[in-house]
Amino acid sequence: MGSPGWFDFRALILREYQFSFLRRDRVRFSRFLLALVAIAATVLVGAQVWSQQPVTISFLLRAVEADQMQGLAEQFMAENPDIRIEMVRGPNAADAVENLYTTSFLLGDSPYDILFSDVVWIPKFAAAGWLLDLSDRVSEADLADFLPADVAAGLYQDGLYRMPFRSDMGMLYYRTDLLDQVGLAPPKTFDDLITAAETIQAQTDVDWGFTWQGLQYEGLVTNFVEIIAGYGGFWIDPTTLEVGLDQPAGVQAVEFMKGLIDQRISPPGVTNYTEEDSLRQFQNGNVAFLRNWPYAWAEANRDGTPVAGKIALKPMVHAPGQQPAACLGGWGFGISATTPHPEEAWRVVEFFTSPGPLKDFITEFAYVPSRRALFTDPDVLAAFPHYAQLLEVAETAVPRPPVGQYAQVSDILQRYLSAAISDQMTAEEAMRAAAGESRRVLGVEG
């Protein structure tokens, strides 16, 4: 297609020459040629300017994150004047952003060149064919610098559809002063946690031993993922689609969660707790142990809180002979399969996920890096000394099952976990029902 405003000069010259010749108006024709040269020059300059306009690369993200990323976007555009980044501010609820992305893809060619994605969105979006496979754009050496679980969360059927940006993982916070007071070491096993919690409740004025997230939502699933893995079990094997909920480890995990409430180690209201509810109890000094995400460290250590300077963190507890597990969260970048500018989109992704910009971002906003080297970087540790401990937790991170039907199986698990911990079903009944429904959704036999 020609440049904007282009037309057939040859035909116009011929018509005007014939008309002028017939009238023998050579002066008029000379003036016409001069005017035509001026028009042509204007059109050519306009076409050149048009061709040099920067390519716009857009993506949707939560409004709070758009504000935080503005500095990185401006740095990229200063270094890459041929590309303009457009960050579309969406709602702050992650599921609302996911729905907007989904709607944009279902309506046809998405207006977004990049997908800024939570870890659990990738299987669904990749299975639908909405994302480009990035495998041939990144080297194995570069991927090796990222946390293994963060890389695994971007994989779907041997393709890589997400580059990690910032990570997140569940962990156990504990009151160092209370453990010192009762003479106990930080717990390693589920039994250690129960013993320590009951001892602290009996010997101090702290009301509750352990708070976590028990509301029927995705947060309940993340708690369960850590506990079932701690018993040596699994939810769904993404390779075989085998469901492990109704195996012994799955039932034990639910029984442990329910036992925390029955034994009054956790408050009865924990079945309605989100991250903020459980954190509030902990930072107010009412709880000895807390399961939460990395952001809770800064919140609990705010000036004026009763627990500031009295807390530490560690990997989640587990059964004897098993390994701790931290449910992986976090965000990263994928590229839309319908973008007309895949190369420019990759340059944006590559910049945001490279060590320098990522270091600047996490040190300014206290997020968890997805690159392992940044956990021990002197500048990062100067700002966040506890990141050395956080790396120990990050090494235990496990992703939720990367299956295309993740949203459906998560909903199933949420419903039956909630029924079990709120006394509507036994642990065994709940896990048997959840496993059966999950197998039907996945299309596998029991």
N, C-alpha and C positions, 0 to 999 in steps of 0.2 A: 504494500500500500504506500502511496506517495506521502510526502510531508504535508502537514496541514496548510490549506490555502493554495496548493499547487494547481496550475491549470495548463492548457495546451497553448504555449506561446507561439508555436509554429503556425497554427491555424489562424491565430489572431493577426500575426504579422502579414500573412498571405492575404487575408481579407482586406486589411487596411491598405496594403500596398496596391492592390488591384483598384480599390476605390480612389486612392490618391492619384494613381497613374492616369486613370480615365479623366480625372479633373485637372491633370497636370499640376497638382498642388504639391510641388516638391518640398516647399517650406513646411507645409503641414505635416508631411510624412517625416521630415527630419525631427520636428518637435515631438511627434508621436514616438519615434525611436528613443529619444532621450528620456521621455516619461516611462517608456517600457523598461529601459535599463534600470531606472530608479525603483520601479515596482519589483523587478526581478531581484534586485539587491536586497530589498526589504524582505521578500519572501524567503530568500536563502538564509539571511541572518536569523529570521524567525524560526526557520526549520532547524538551524544549528542550535539555537537556544533551547528549542523544544527537545532536541535529542540529548541535551546536557542536563535536563531536569533530574533531580535525584529520584531514585526508586523508593517508594514507600513500603516499608515492612511493618505490618500491624499484628498485634496480638491483644487478647483480652485477659485481664487479671483483676484481682480484687483491688478496690480503690486504695486501701492502705498500702499494698505492695507497689502500686503504681507510683505513689509518692516516694517510697523508699528507693525504687529503681531509677528514678529520674536522673540522678547523678551519673549512673553508669550509661544510661542512654545518651546523655549529653556528651560524655567522654567519647563514646563510640562515634557519634555523628561528627565530632570535631576531627577525629582521625580518619573518618570515612565520609567525606562530603558527598559522595555519590549515592548514599543511602540515608533515608530519613526513617526514624523509628516512630511509629504511632502506637502508644499504649492506651488502649481503650479501658476506661475505668468501669468496672462492673460492681455488683454487690459484694459485700464482705463475707457472705456465706459461701463456702466452697461449693456446696451442692448446687447453689443457684448459678454459679459460674459454669459448672459442668453442664447444667441444663441449657444455658445459652450457647455454649459450644456445640452441644448435640443438635439443637434446633438449627443452628447455622449450617451444619453439615447436611442435615436431612432436607433442608430447603434447596440444596444444590451446591454450587461452588461457594465454599465458605469465604467470607470477606477477610478472614484472618489467615495470614501467611504462616504464623507460628502458633503453636499451642503451648501455653504455660500450664503445666499439668501436675496435679496431685498424683502420687504414685499409683493409686488404685484405678485411675482412669485409663491407663495405657492399654490393658488387654481389650477393653470394650472398643476403644477408638481404632486400635490396630486391626482387630478382627473385622471391623466394618470397612476396612480399606481406606480410612480417612487420613492416615499418616504415611510419610515416606520412611523407608528403611534407611537408617543412617549408618549401617555397618561399614560401607565402603568409604565413609568420610572421616573416620576416626581410627587411629592406630591402636593396636593391642597395648603398646607401651603407654599411651596416654590413658587408656581405660584402666590400666593397672594402678594408676594413681588415685582412682576413685574407690570409695568403700565398696567391697564386693556386692553387698546387698543392694546398694544404690544402682549399680550396673544391672544386677539381676532384675530389678523392678522395671527396667526399661526394655527387657527382652520379651518377645512374643513369637513363639514358633521359629526360633533361630534367627529372628530379625531384631535389630536394635532400633527402637522407636522413640527413645527419650534420652537426652543427655542430662545427667544430674546437675542440679544447681545448688540447692541447699538441702541438707538432710534433717532428719528428725527421728527420734527413737524413744521408746518407753524405758523407764528406769525406776529404781527404788531410791527415794530420798529417806533419810533418817536423821533423828535428833542425836547428835553426838553427846550432848550434855546428859541426856536421859540414859543412854547406854552406859556412860561413865558412872552415873549415879547408882545404877543397879549392878554394875560390874560385869557387863556382858559385851561380847564382841559383836560387830555387825553380822546379821544373819546371812547364811549361805543357802540354807534349805527351807522348804515350806514349814517344816516342824520348828526350825530355829526361829522363824518369823513369829509363829504362834506363841512359842515360849517367851520370846523377848517382849512381845506385845502384852501378854497376860501379866508378866512380871512387872512391867512398867505401869500398867493400869492398877496393879495391886499396891505398888510401893510409892507411887507418886500421885500428884493431883491431876494428871492428864486423864481425860475422859475416855479416849478411844485409842486403840492400838494401831489401826491401819485404815486408811481411806483410799478409794479408787473410784472408777467410773462405772456405775451400774445401771444408768438409764438405758432404755431401749433405743440405741443409736449406734453409729459406727464406733464410738469410743468403747462401748461394751465389748465389741468384737476384738479390738486391739488388746484389751486386757486378757481376753480368753486366749488369743493367739500366743501370748507369752507364757501363759500357765500350761496350756496343753503341750507346748514344746518343752516346757520345763519338766513335764512328766514323760518325755520321750515320744510323744505322739505328734499328730499332724491333723490339719483340717482337710485339705484337698491336695493330692499330689498332682501338680499341673501337667506332668508327663503322661501319667496313666489315667488321670481323672478319678483315681481311687479316693473314696471319702473315708476319713478316719474318725469321724465324730462318735460313732457308736462302738469304737474299740475301747479297751479299758482306760487308756490315757485320757480320752475325751470325757468319759464319765467321772474319772477322778478329778479332772480339772473343774467340772461343774460342782462336784461335791465339796471341793476346797472352797470355792467362791461362796457357796451357800453356807458352809460351816462357819465362815468368817462372820456372817450375820447372826447365825444361830447361837454362836458362842459369845456374841456381843463384843467381838474384837473390832468389827466394823459397825457403825451406827445403822439402825434399821432404814434410815432415809437414804442410804447409799444406793438403793435401787432407783433413786431419782437423781443421782449425782452426775454432773458433767465434770470436765476438767476444772472449771472455775470453782464449782461447789466443793470439790475435794481439796483443792489448793487453799481455799479460804479457811477451812477447818485447820489445816496444817500450819499456815502462816500465822494464825491467831493463837497458836500454842496448845490446841486441843487434841493433837494427834501425834503419835510417835513415829509412824511410818506413812509414806505417801507414794503411790504409783502415779507418775505423771510424765510430762515431756520436758525437754531441756529449758523451755521458756520459764518454767516454774522456779528455777534457781534465782534469777534476778528478782522475781516477784517476792519470793520468800525472804530474800536478803535486803529488801528495801529498808531504808532507815526508819526506825520506829516500830518495826514488827518485832514481836516477842522472840522470834526464832532467828533473827539476823545474826550471822556469825556462828550459829550453833548447829549447822546442818552439813551433811555430806551426801554424796550419791554413790551408787554402785549398780552393777547389773542386777536384774531381777533374780529372786530366789528360785530354786528348782528342787527336784527330788534327788535323793542320794544317787550318785553314779550318773546323773544326767548333766546337761550343760545349760547355762542360763540363756535366755532368749529375750531380745528387745524388739518389739514390733516396729517395723520400719515405717516412717512417715516421710514427708518431704516433698519437694517440688523440683521440676525440671522442664526442659524445653523439647518439644517435638516440632516437626515441620509438616504443614498441611500438604496432603497429596494433590490438592488443586491449586496451590500457589503458582502464579505465573513467574515467580522469581525465586526458584529454589536455591540458586547459588548465593544470592544476596541474603536470603533467609539463613542459610548456613553460616555466613560470615557473622551475622548477629549472634546466633547460638554459640558459635565458637568463641566469640569475644566474651560473652557473659559467663561462660563456664570455664574460662582460662584462669590460671592461678592468680595473676595479678588483680584483675577486676573482682574476682571472687573473694580474695583476701580483703580488699578494700570494703566490700559490701558487708562481710560478716563482722569485721572489727567495728564498723560503724553502727550496725543494727543488732549485734549480738545473736545472729543466727548460727546454726551449726553447719560447718562446711561439709561438702560432699567429697572433697579431696583429703586423703589421709594426711598428707604432709602438713596441711595447715593446722592440724590439731597440736603439733609440736613446734610450730613456727614461733620464734622468739617474740615477734611483735604481737602475735595472737595471744600467746601465753601471758604477755605483759598486761594485756587488757582483761583476759579471762583465764586466770591460773587453773581453774577447775576443768579446763578442756583436756588436761592430761588424764584426769579421771574419766572424762567423757569419752575419750578414745577407747578405753577399756569396754565401755558399754557399747559403743558403736561397732566394735569388732564382733559383738554377739547379735547384731541386728538380723532379723529375718523378714522377708517381704510377705505380704498377704498373697494368697494364691493367684498367679497371673492367668486367669481364665476369662474368656470372653463374656461369660455369664456372671461376672463377679457381683454386680449389683443385686441380682436375684438371690444368689446363694448367701450374700451378706444379710439381706433382709430376712431370709429363712433363719439363719443362725441367731440374729438379734431377737427374733420373736420367741424362739424356744429357750434361749438363755434367760431372757426376761421372765418367762413362765416358770423356769426352774428356780431361780433365785428369789422369786416372790411367792413361792409355795403353791403354785398352781399345778405343777407336775413334779415328779421325781426326776433326779438327774438322768437316770437310765431311760425313763420314758421320753424325756425331752430330747436326748441325743439320738435315740432310735428314730423318733419322728423327724428330727432335723436332717439326719442322714438320709432317710428315705426320700424326703422332698428334694434334697440336694441332688441325689442320684437321678431323679426324674428330670430335673432341670438340665443336668449335664448330659442326659441321654445315655447313662450307663446302667448296667444291671447291678442289683444289690448282691 
